[in-house]
């Protein structure tokens, strides 16, 4: 009788622990998945690359600084492939930040990178490496290796 109670109690404890572990694994998996867009992209026109869009108001400093750096290194980022899962709509890292540069120099920005940590990380890493003397080919190879694309 005591052995039966012990076995039942052990089974209940194992079931509870398995359920808790499963929830923890699910939570870790959710955190490791790439960010998904939760709303349509916002586009904003400015007079040029030196004028940042107002949708950056209230964004984290790293995001704002990356958008500002994009304005100075847009030629570089146009050569860096997008790695965020949006390669069908974005062919380059620049496309995650800038929707279009018009003939008159005005810019239509996109807020896609404000919702995608991968976009910001790749652009800031590419710019950092380029300013430290790495070639575009080295940067592209390193990003490809990191993101397995």
C-alpha positions as CSV (number, residue, x, y, z in Angstrom):
1,X,0.0,0.0,0.0
2,X,2.8,2.5,1.0
3,X,4.7,1.4,-2.1
4,X,1.7,2.2,-4.3
5,X,1.3,5.7,-2.8
6,X,5.0,6.3,-3.3
7,X,4.8,5.3,-7.0
8,X,1.7,7.4,-7.6
9,X,3.4,10.4,-5.9
10,X,6.5,9.9,-8.0
11,X,4.5,9.8,-11.2
12,X,2.7,13.0,-10.3
13,X,6.0,14.8,-9.5
14,X,7.5,13.6,-12.8
15,X,4.5,14.8,-14.7
16,X,4.6,18.2,-13.1
17,X,8.4,18.6,-13.7
18,X,8.0,17.5,-17.3
19,X,5.2,20.1,-17.8
20,X,7.4,22.8,-16.3
21,X,10.4,21.9,-18.4
22,X,8.2,21.8,-21.6
23,X,6.9,25.3,-20.8
24,X,10.5,26.6,-20.2
25,X,11.7,25.0,-23.5
26,X,8.7,26.6,-25.4
27,X,9.6,30.0,-23.8
28,X,13.3,29.7,-24.9
29,X,12.2,28.7,-28.4
30,X,9.9,31.7,-28.7
31,X,12.8,34.0,-27.6
32,X,15.2,32.5,-30.2
33,X,12.8,32.8,-33.2
34,X,13.5,35.8,-35.5
35,X,11.3,38.8,-34.9
36,X,8.2,38.8,-37.0
37,X,6.6,42.0,-38.2
38,X,3.5,42.8,-36.1
39,X,2.2,45.6,-38.2
40,X,2.6,47.0,-41.7
41,X,5.7,49.1,-42.4
42,X,5.4,52.8,-41.9
43,X,7.0,55.0,-44.6
44,X,8.0,58.6,-44.0
45,X,9.4,61.1,-46.4
46,X,12.3,63.4,-45.5
47,X,14.2,66.0,-47.4
48,X,17.3,63.8,-47.5
49,X,19.5,61.2,-45.8
50,X,20.6,63.8,-43.1
51,X,17.1,64.2,-41.9
52,X,15.9,61.2,-39.8
53,X,12.3,60.2,-39.8
54,X,10.1,61.1,-36.8
55,X,9.0,57.5,-36.3
56,X,12.4,57.1,-34.6
57,X,11.1,59.3,-31.7
58,X,11.1,57.1,-28.6
59,X,13.1,54.3,-30.2
60,X,16.2,52.8,-28.4
61,X,19.4,54.7,-28.8
62,X,21.0,51.9,-30.8
63,X,18.2,52.0,-33.4
64,X,18.4,55.8,-33.8
65,X,22.2,55.6,-34.0
66,X,22.0,52.9,-36.7
67,X,19.5,54.9,-38.8
68,X,21.9,57.9,-38.5
69,X,24.8,55.7,-39.6
70,X,22.8,54.3,-42.5
71,X,22.5,57.8,-43.8
72,X,26.3,58.0,-44.0
73,X,27.0,54.4,-45.2
74,X,24.0,53.8,-47.6
75,X,26.3,52.7,-50.4
76,X,27.9,50.0,-48.2
77,X,24.6,48.7,-46.9
78,X,23.3,48.5,-50.4
79,X,26.0,45.8,-51.0
80,X,25.1,43.8,-47.8
81,X,22.4,41.2,-48.4
82,X,19.4,41.2,-46.0
83,X,19.5,38.3,-43.6
84,X,16.3,38.9,-41.6
85,X,14.0,36.6,-43.4
86,X,12.6,39.3,-45.6
87,X,14.9,38.7,-48.5
88,X,12.0,38.4,-50.9
89,X,11.1,42.1,-50.3
90,X,14.5,43.4,-49.2
91,X,17.5,42.6,-51.4
92,X,20.0,44.5,-49.2
93,X,20.4,45.7,-45.7
94,X,19.7,49.2,-46.9
95,X,16.2,48.2,-47.8
96,X,15.4,47.5,-44.1
97,X,15.9,51.2,-43.4
98,X,15.3,53.1,-46.7
99,X,12.3,52.4,-48.9
100,X,13.4,54.7,-51.7
101,X,15.9,57.5,-52.5
102,X,14.2,59.9,-55.0
103,X,16.0,61.6,-57.8
104,X,15.7,64.9,-56.0
105,X,17.6,63.5,-53.0
106,X,14.6,63.2,-50.8
107,X,14.2,59.9,-48.9
108,X,11.3,57.6,-48.1
109,X,12.3,55.8,-44.9
110,X,10.8,52.6,-43.7
111,X,10.4,51.6,-40.1
112,X,11.0,47.9,-40.7
113,X,14.4,48.0,-38.9
114,X,12.7,49.4,-35.8
115,X,10.8,46.1,-35.5
116,X,13.7,43.8,-36.4
117,X,16.8,43.4,-34.2
118,X,18.6,41.4,-37.0
119,X,18.3,44.4,-39.4
120,X,19.9,46.7,-36.8
121,X,22.6,44.3,-35.8
122,X,23.7,43.5,-39.3
123,X,23.8,47.2,-40.4
124,X,25.7,48.3,-37.3
125,X,28.1,45.4,-37.5
126,X,28.8,46.0,-41.2
127,X,29.4,49.7,-40.6
128,X,31.6,49.1,-37.7
129,X,33.7,46.5,-39.6
130,X,33.9,48.7,-42.6
131,X,35.2,51.7,-40.6
132,X,37.8,49.3,-39.1
133,X,39.2,48.5,-42.5
134,X,37.4,45.2,-43.5
135,X,36.5,44.8,-47.1
136,X,32.9,44.4,-48.3
137,X,33.6,40.8,-49.2
138,X,35.0,40.1,-45.7
139,X,31.9,41.7,-44.1
140,X,29.5,39.8,-46.4
141,X,31.3,36.5,-45.6
142,X,31.2,37.1,-41.9
143,X,27.5,38.0,-41.9
144,X,26.7,35.0,-44.1
145,X,28.6,32.7,-41.7
146,X,26.9,34.3,-38.6
147,X,23.4,34.1,-40.0
148,X,23.8,30.8,-42.0
149,X,22.2,32.1,-45.1
